[in-house]
Amino acid sequence: MKLAYAIFAKCAEESADATYSLLGGGFSGITVPSFPAQVPQIALVVRLDLEPDEISKPHKLGLGIRGLGDEAIPCDLVIGIRPEQFAASGTFPTFNGIFTVVGLPLAGVGKYEFRIIVDDSFLGSAFLHVSAGTIALPVPSAETKQVRVSANGSAMGSTIIFAEREEALKIREEWMRLNGFSEEEIEYNCKTDTGPVSLAEEKNNLRAIKRLEQIAPSREELSAWAIKY
């Protein structure tokens, strides 16, 4: 058994067809303004490649996190792997696993190691690089390609939870434009507003308006249905 890859993401979700969806995936570093800090939520998607003789019995896929000075960060995350869960990928059995860590503490600048373990055996690590400075989008890391990972799922880049406000305001701006708000209103609500922002709520609002656009009749249809008096 070996680790195929591991990817960080802001959010990851499994599907019934053994695939997964990622939000904000493909990065390996975050920048925070001060320490100590805490990451509200971060996901790690891992993909395992197994030998044919390894899929006949259950396994335990675990995650261990180590911070600065190799200090262990409490993390009790284990995924049970059952033989019937294995999906075929070419000629090799594979398994995708998603770990979601809530409230990850960051003591300072440095490299945080996410250790992938199967049945008490270490398979590989994914590294989250933390730096200090103004809030900025993370940059892709070439190290992602070098990470030794195995999991029935893909590993995507994790990162900037702290940039969620910027993302939420961009979504709000798109929603306001679709609703016909003036540039002055958009400027005030998306550029100068310093109040609390919910990324989930802004996404729900945008999905709702787009769904309405899909089901609402077009102007041509309304004209064809109109009754002339």
N, C-alpha and C positions, 0 to 999 in steps of 0.2 A: 504494500500500500504506500502511496506517495501523494504529496501535496502538489496539485497541478498549478493552482494560483490562489491568491487571496487579495481581495479588493475592498478598500474602505468606501463607505458611502454615508450620506446624511441619513438615508432611510432605505431599507430594502424590504421587498415583499415577495413571498413565495406564491407560485401558481400551482393549480392542480395538475398541470401537465409537466411538472418537474423543471419548469423554467422560473426565472425570477425577474423582478423589475427593480430598478435602482433610481434614486433621486440624489443628485449631486455626487455621483460616483466617479472614481478614477483618479483620486488625488492621494497624496501621502503626507501632507503637511498643513498645519494651521498656524495662524498668527493671532496672538491675543494681546490686549493692551497692558495687562498687569497680572501679577500672581500673588497668592494662589488663585487659581481659576477652576472652573468646572465646565465640562462639555455636557450640555443637556442630554444629547443623544447622539450616538454614533453606531453605525452598523459595519460588520465585517462579513463579507460573503466569501466562502471558501469552497473549493472544488477538490474532491478526492478521486484519484484514479486507483482502482483496486484490481487485484489479480482475480481471475475466475474462481479460484479456490477460497477466496476471502468473502464471497457474498453469501455463503451458506449459513453463516452464523451472525448473531447480532454484535454490534460494536458501540462504543461510546466515544463521541466526538466532543472534546472539551476545549475550553479557552482559558489561558492564563495570561495575566497582564503584569508587566514589570515596568516600574517607573524609574526615576533618577536613582543612581547608585544601585541599580538592580533590585530595588525595593519592591516587594510583591504588593500589588493593589488588589484588595479583596474582590474576587470575581467568581461566582459560583454558577457558571454557565455550562451545561452539558446537553448535548443533543443525542438522543437514542437513535441508532441506525438499525433498522430491521431489514432482513433479507428481501422482503417484498417491496422495499422502497427503491431498490436499485433500478436505474434507468440505463439503457444501452447507449453508449456513445462510441460509434464505430465498432471496433471489436473489443473494447475495454469497458468494464462496468464502471460507472461513475456515481458520485453522490454529491449533491449540493447542500450546503448548510449555511444558515444565516444566524449570526450572533448580533444581538442588539444590546448595547451597553448604555445605561441611563445614569447620568450624573458622574461621568468619569472625572476624577480629581487630577489637576495638573499643578504640580508643585513648583515648576519652573521650566526654563528653556532646556531642551534636550530631546533625546530619542526615547520613545516609549515603545516597548516591545509587546506585541500580541502573539503569544505562543500557541500554536495549534498542536493538540495532543489527541491521540487516538489510543484507547485502551492502555493508558498510562505510558505510552511511547511518544516521544517528541518527534513531530514530523517537519516542522519549519516555523518560521516567524514572518510577521508583517510588521513594519515599523512606521509609527506615526511621529513625524518630526514637528516639534513645537518650537516656535520662535516668538520673540517679543517685538511689539511695534504697533503701528496703527493697523486697524482692521483691514485686511486685504484678502482677495480671493487666493486660495492655495494654488501652487503651481504643480503640474504633473511631475512625478519623480521617476527617473530611470530605474530606481531601485525596485520599483514594482515588478519589473521583468526578472529581477534576480531573486525575488523572494521564493523560498522553497515552501510551496504550499500544496496541500492536497485536500480536496473537498468536493462534494457533489453539488457544486454550485460555483458561481464565479466569484472572484474576489475583486471588488472594485475599489476605487480610491475613496478614502474617507475624507471628509473634511468640512469645510468651514461652517461649523454650526454658528459661529459668531457673525457670519455674513448673511444669516437668514433675514435680518431686518431689511438689508438692501434688496434681497430677492423678493421679499414680500411687497416692498414699495414699488418695484418694477411691475409686479403682477397687478397691483392696485392701479398703476398708471394705465396698463393695457385695458383693465376693466372700465376705467373712467372714460377712455377714448371710445370704447365700444358703446358706451351709454350716452355719448355726445356731450360730455362736460367741456367747458371752455378751458383754454390753456391756463388762464389765471387760476381756475379752480384746481386744475391738475397740479400746477406749480405749488399751490398752498398745501394740498393734501399729500403730495408725494415727495416734495423737496424740502419744505420748511417745517412740516409737522414733526414734532419730537415726542408725541404721545406713544403709548404702547401699540405694538403691531403683532398680529397673529398670522404667521405664514399659512397655517392650515385654513384659517377663515378666509384669507385673500384668495387662496386656491379654490375654495368652495364657491366663492362669489363668481370667479372667472368661469368655472365649469358650468355654473348655473346659467350665466348669460350666453355662453356658447351653445349650451343645450337648447336654450330658448330659440336661438337663431336657427337651429336645425329643424325644430318642429313648427316654427311659425311660418305661415304661408307667405309666399313672395308677393311683391307688389303686382306682378302680372296675374297671379292666381286670384288675388283680391279683386282686381279689375274684372276678371272673367266671371267672378261670382256676383259682382255687384248687380243690383236690380235697378234699372233705369226707370225713373218716373217722369 
